[in-house]
Amino acid sequence: MSPSHRNGRRQTVARHGQLRSPHPVSQIFTVLAVAVAVVLVAGVGVVGYNFWSAASTLASNSVELEGQTAAPPNIGAIEGDFNILLVGTDACEPAYAHYFPGRCDGPDAEGELNDVNIMIHVSDNPRRVTAVSFPRDLMIPIPSCTREDGSTSSAASKQQLNVSYGYGGLSCVAKTISKLTGQNIDYAAKITWGGVIEITNAIGGVNVCVANGIYDPDNTGLDLAPGEHTLKGVEALEFLRTRHGVGDGSDLGRISNQQLYMSNLVKKIVSDDTLSNVGTVYSLANTIVDNVTPSSNLANPLTLVQLALTMKGVSFSDIVFVQYPTGTDPDNAAKVVPNTSAASELFDALEANQQLILTGGTSPNSSSAGTIVIDPTPAPTDAPTPSTPTDTATPTDAATLPSSITGQTAAEQTCSNGNAG
């Protein structure tokens, strides 16, 4: 895949839009919902809490991205398109290690893997948001990376994606994804298991639909009956981590749960009274500061304000979650390798800022039959009206993606296709 042609782009930021309130704080929280939490502290700044102190804490915990230099931010909206990488790791933090027997008390307890890897692309005019999830079992080259102590790691011609964090931290994951996709990674952030637990608790849980029930006693301990559930704390993390309890038991099934969860998180933040509850806003922002490690260029307080201004007016139908296309690894049937042809079509469409048409539908690990609905929350007046699943007209600026690329929009409601049916 050819390198991105966007060399020399200004700065960037991260993520997504609001649907009802024109206030910038709403934008920042909706961004967070999809990118999970990295920029929520900007909302604190906008409404006048200890923003500068919080931003200082973020900066002190931030990491440099190798080879990245951001232009000084200003108080206006970001120009151009940009990418932010969200990385979830399985660090065995002392406060939470007891939740994960085997993983956190065995021989691998000292390691840290990047098991969740999501690149969020925000397009230019019109603003569209696309979250691309990469399987942890994806076998790809890992480049030589500069570690935080200044040393360098050796390159690997073929390794599992989720070991790239061990090669050089967050910066190495960003460099690996950039090499794979040809996309510049402008910003990045890391969140751990403990961070997911605390952030989910801070907003009062996330509602999810389970089609067939999920039963995974031997791995995550998750046991959910069919129906609607409000997931909090450890149970929310179990839902995001389980793969043996959904679909075909693969990592692709886990990705479908993650996309379902993030889509509903967006709706939770926009549709509920989260933003009008000062206590919730303050608690959530403090939780983000304590549990998210951003790239240094994302920790700048003015950049965070720009994020809020940039994402105004993105409708649910223009927030799309897709799985990076893969095929079976010929050397190991339990692993996957890139489907470079389909991936090229995806990233070409993102570069051209085309609306994505998903012919592959939702993942086979999720259930959409009879459950696809358009969210009743009205879109902002300056945003396009979301299309319904029955629309037959194809927009002139649309790109029809190959069926090997599955996903959904935030305007759709899907259910996790559990294995207990």
N, C-alpha and C positions, 0 to 999 in steps of 0.2 A: 504494500500500500504506500502510495507516495506521501511524503511529508506534508503537513498542513501548509497551505499557501498564506496563512495569516501571520507571517513574520512581521514583527514590528508593531503589533497591535498595542494599543495603549495600556490600560490596566485591565483589571477584570474584577470579578466578584462572583457572587454566587447566586443564585437561585430564585426563585419563583414568585408567584404573584398572589394577590389578594382577590377577593371576589366582591366584598360588599362595601367596606369602609374605604374612603379615599385617604385616610390617615396613613402616613408612611409606616407607622409601627405595624400595621396589619400586613403590609408587604413583607416585612422582615420576618414575621412569624410564619407566614405561609412558606417563605423560602426555607426557613428552618424545617418546617414539617416535612418537606421532601428531602432536603439535604440533611435532615435530622439535626438540628440544633446548633450549628456552628455560629450563626450570626444573630441569634436571639438577643444577645447582649445589646445589639444596636437598638432594639426596641426599648431597652431600659434607658439608653441615652436619649432617645427621642422624647420620652415622657418625663425625663428629668430626674431619674434616680442616680445612683452612684456610678454613672457610666464611665467616667474617666478612671475611677479606681478599678472598675471591672475590666476596662480595656487594658489597663496597666498589668493586671493579673494575667490576662490572656497573652499579652506580649511577652511576659516573663516566662511563660510556658511554651512559647511558640518555637517552631523549627524552620530553618531555611530550606527552601526548595533549590536543589542544585541547578544552577544556570538561569534562575529566574530573577528578573529585575522588573519591578513594577514602577510605572511613572507615579510621581507624587499625586495623590488623589485631591480632588476639589470637592466643592459642595453640590455639584450638579450630578445628574444621572450619568451612569457609565455609558460610554459610546461603544458601539460595536458589539460583537459576540464574545463569549468567554466560556471557560470550562472550570468547574470546581470538582475535585475528587473527594469523595467521602469514603473513609476506610474504617471498618470495624474490626477490632482485634480481640483476641481471646486471652488477654492478659489476666493472670491469676492474682488479682489484687487481694491483699490480706483481708479486707472487710467483706469480700464476697466469695472467697475461695471455697468456703464450706458448702456453697450451693453446688459445686461442681466436683464431687468425689470422682477419683479416677483421673480426671484431667488435671486437677490442681494439687493432687497429692502423690502423683506417680512420677515416673522418670522424665516425663516431658513438662513438668510443672514450671520449669524455668524458661521455656520457649514462649514466643509470642508470634502468632500467625495472623495475617490479614485475611480473615475469612469472609469479610464483606467488602466488596470493591464496586463503587458506583460512581460513574462519571456523569456529572450533570452539565448538560450543554444549554446555555441560554443564548438564543439567537438575537440578532439585531431586528430592526423594524420590519415586520411586526415581531414583538417579543413572543417567543415560544420556548417552552422548557421541555427538554428530553432527558430522562434519567436512564442511562445504559448500565445494566448490571452485568458484571463479569463473573462467571463461575469460579469458585476457589480452586476447582480441579482442572482448570484450563492449563494445558501444557504449552509453554511459550519460552522464547529466549528471555533471559534476565541480563540487562546490561551491567557493566562495571559501575559501581556507585560509590560516591563519597560519603563516608559515615560522619556522624556528628563530631567525632574526635579527629577528623581530618584524614584518617586512613581510607584506603579504597578496597572494595571487595572485588573479587574476580568475577568476570562475566560467566554466564552459564548458557549453553546453547539450547537446552531444553529442560525446564524445571516447572514445577507446579506454581501457579501464580501466587498462592497464599504463603509461599516461603520468601517472597521478595522483601517483606518487612524485615526479616532477619538479615538480609544482605545489607541494608543501609537505612532502615527506618522508613518514615513516611515519605521522605524525599525519593527513596528508591522505588517505592510503590508508584509514585507519580511518574518517575522516569520510565518505569516498565510499561505502564499504561500508555504513556505518550508514544513510546517506540512502537507499541502494538497498533495503535489507532491512527498515528500520524497527526494527532491533535495536541496542541499546546495545553498543558495543564497549568492554569493561571493561579489557582488557589487549591488548597487541600486542607483536610482536617481529619483527625483521628478521634474515635470514640471507643471506649472499652465496654465490656459486659456490664460492669458496674454503672457506667454512664447511661446505658440503655435503661437499666432498672430505675435509676433515680429520675431520669427525664420523663419516663412514662408515668411514674408516680406523681410528678410535679403537675401534670396536666389532668390528673384524675382518671387515667386509663384511656385506651383506644378500643372502639367497638369493631369486631370482626365477625364475619359470617363463616360458619363451618358447614359444608354440605353433607359430608358422610361421617363426621366424627373423626377425631384424631386420637390415636392411642400409641404412645411411644414410651412405655415404662422403663425400658432398658437403657435408653440413651439420654433423653432430656427429662423424662418423667411426666411429660404432658399427657393429659387425659381430658379431652373436650368432647362433649356430646354434640350431635348435630344441632344447629340453631345459632342464635346471636349470642355473643359473649363480649363482655368488657374486660379487656386484659390489662393488668397492672403488674408492675414490678417483675418478679422472677418469672411469672407465668407469661408475660409479654415476651421476655427474652427466650423462654422455651419455645414459644410460637415462632419466633424469628430463627431459632437455631435448628428446629427439628427438620430432618429430611427423611428419616425412616418412618415418620408418621404421616407423610403426605405423598400423594401421587405414586410415582414409580420408585420412591426411596432415594432418588439421586439429589445432587446439589442443585439441579435445575428446579426441583420441587421446592427446595428451601427458598430459592430466589422468588418463586411465585408468591410465597407467603410474605416475603419482605416487601414486594411491590404492592400486594393487597393492603398490608399494614400501613405503608407510607401513604397510599392513596386515601385511606380512611383517616390518617393523622392530619392530612391537609384539611379534610372536611371537618374534623373535630375542632381544629383551631379556628377555621373560618365560620363555621355554622353555630358553634356553641358560644357561650358568653365568656370565653377564655380571655379575650383582649380587654373586656370591660371590667374584669376582676383584678384590681390592683394587686392584691395579695398573690394571686396566681402568677401574674406577670413577673412580679418581683422574685418569687420563689423559683420560677422557671429560669429566669435569666441567671440567678445565682447558681443554679444547678448546672447550667451550661458552662459557666466560667470554671466551675470546679471539676468538670468531667470531660471537657473537650480540649484537645491539643490542636491548635490551628497552625497553618503555615504563617510565617512572620508577616507576609504581606496581607494576610487576612485579618491580622490583629490590630491594624491601624484603625483608630476610631473614626476618622473621616471616611475611610473606605467603607466601614460598616454603615455609615449614614448613606453613602452613595448606593449601597445595596438596596436600602429601603426605597430610595427614589427611583431606582432603575426598574424595579419589577412591577410597577403599577399597571393594573389592568389585564393581567394574564387570566384567561378564562380556564375553567376546569378542562374543557375539551382540548385546550392547547398545552396541557401538562400530560406528557406521555411517558409511560414506563415500558422499556423494552429490554429483552434479554439479548446479550451479545450472541450472535449466531455461531454455532459450533457443530462439529462432527465427532464421531467416535475416534479416539486415538488408535491408530493401527498397531501401536506397540503395547497398549494396555486398554482393554475394553472398559475398564472402570474410570478412565480419564477421557477428557475431550480436548480437541484441538480447534483452532480457529477455522471458521468457514469464511475464507478471505474474500470470496466473490460477493457473498451476501453482505459482509461487513463493509466492503467498499461502497456498495449501494447505499447503505445506511449513512455512512459518514459523508458521502457525496451529497446526499439529500440535506444533511445538517449544514454543510458548507453553503449550499444554495438557499438555505432557509426555506425549505419546502415543507408544507404540511404533510405529515406522515400518514399513509393509509396502510393499516395492518391487515394484510390478507391472511396472515397466519392465525389471527384471532388471539385469544388468551392462551396461556400455557395449558397443556393437557393436565398439568398438576393443579389447575384451578378449575372451578366450575362456573360457567356463565349461563347455562341453559335456564331460561326463565328468570334470571336475576339481573340482567342488564337494564339499568335504568339511568336516566339523566338526573343528576342531583338537583333537587328542587331549589337550592340556593340560587338567587338571581345573580347573573353576571353583572359586572360594572357597566355603566352606560357607555363607556368608551371601548368596551371589549366586544369582540364578535359573539354572536349568539351561538352556543354550543349546538353542534349537529346531533341528530338522534341516530340510533343504530339503524333506522329504516331509510335514512337518506340514501339516494342512489346517485345524485350528482357528484362528480369529482371536481374539486376546485382546480382552477387552471394552474395554481402554483403547487399542486400536490405531487408527491412521489409515492407510487405504489411499491411497497417493499415486498421482497420475496417471502413466501410462506414459511421459510425457515426462521423468520424473525417473529417472535410472539410478544405480546404485551397487552396493555390496556391504557386508557386515559383515566384521569382523575374524575371524569364525568360518569364513569361506569361503576356499577357495584357488582363485584364478583365474590365468590365464596371459595374458601380453601377446600380442595378436594382431598379430604382425609382418607386414610386407608382402613377405617373402621366401619365402612359401609356394608 
